[in-house]
Amino acid sequence: MSALVRPPVRRWPLWLMPLLAAALIAADQWLKGWALTNLTYLAPPQPVIPWLLDWQLTFNTGAAWSLFSDSALPLAIGRMLVGIALLVYLVLRPLDAPWPWC
């Protein structure tokens, strides 16, 4: 009898996920800055891809679908507390691999 040998698992480098997150955050902030510079609030939508995609400057002071409108500070505090709780959980109960999906 011979033991089955598994092929090596290809793992992503540890630096890839933080780099991807930083790139997505940078792209998000750049696009928001571009929108504030080039779009006008309450102006008609500006076509990007005709008949498919239009951009219009709006502001959401709440959560998804404008739930809890004008509650930006409590929502920000809630997001911060959830983020801190996740970090504490990861520190107190570390996983076998830093990125288990890699």
Secondary structure as GFF3:
##gff-version 3
##sequence-region A 1 102
A	DSSP	alpha_helix	16	38	.	.	.	ID=ss1
A	DSSP	beta_strand	46	49	.	.	.	ID=ss2
A	DSSP	beta_strand	53	55	.	.	.	ID=ss3
A	DSSP	three_ten_helix	64	66	.	.	.	ID=ss4
A	DSSP	alpha_helix	72	92	.	.	.	ID=ss5
###
